[in-house]
Amino acid sequence: MGYSSIATMMEPLILKNISWVVIVDHYIVDGVVVECTSLFPPQDLSGIKLHESFRNDSTYSKTVTKRIVFDGPKVAALRGKLSNGPYLDRPTRIEAVSALMWGAFVGEENESKKVYRVAAHNVDLRKRLDPPLPQQCIGNIIHTAMAKWPTKVVDYNGLAGKIHESISLINNDYVKHVYADNTDQGLLVQIVKDPSNWSLFGFSSWCKFPFYEVDLGFGKPIWVGTARKLTPRGAFLLDTRDGEGIEAWAGDII
């Protein structure tokens, strides 16, 4: 039996990963896509050039992308180890794996003079609005949750708790405050304008997106990955095929 490999490419300034799923699953398969740009007035984000700052990093040209697989039982065990702490009772799969990776990064930075260690998570806003937006909406309907860790001491329950707290803050009222009132992007702007005091690790979670449900007529995929080159301070998180584990794609310096 033969197998086929299908690759797609999208411009992240126009579409994010969930929008790709929407186009493939709803437009190509169902013929339905919803446009919602009227809900988010244009903002002047010319001062936020986060991707450029990463690519201008001297280590970017020496970076390779590595794939780390956490199968379901390992993720469950990790969640158990990070549970019942002072910051969080039980982390989600994403929070637990993110805390583990962020903790390794914080540990490496012990000699750094930077004041804050920050973990950034892109959050899908569709289900966080009231009323929620349909999944068929396309566009960059995301916001970046920023978790700060002010100490050099690594506490994995604490890191998971900070990630959980930053993501939980993004609700309907918060989105209206930031976008409807054209509020400045706060911490993100501070980091870009004055990076000397901030150490940033960026996450983009593709978990729970129905990549494995997309059928273009060849059957559903047996494996989904990314060919994107990552920075040494960034990671993509994807579900394993059974939906229980997580694949982490991270940048590493060679």
Secondary structure, DSSP 8 states (H G I E B T S, - for coil): -----------TTT--HHHHHHIIIIIITT---EE-GGGS-----TT--HHHHHHTSTTGGGEEEEEEEE-HHHHHHHHHHT-SSSS-SS--HHHHHHHHHHHHHHHHTTT---SEEEEEEEEE-GGGSSS---TTEES--EEEEEEEE-SSS--HHHHHHHHHHHHHT-SHHHHIIIIITT---THHHHHHH-GGGEEEEEEEE-TTS-GGG--SSS---S---------TTEEEEEE-TTSSSEEEEEEEE-
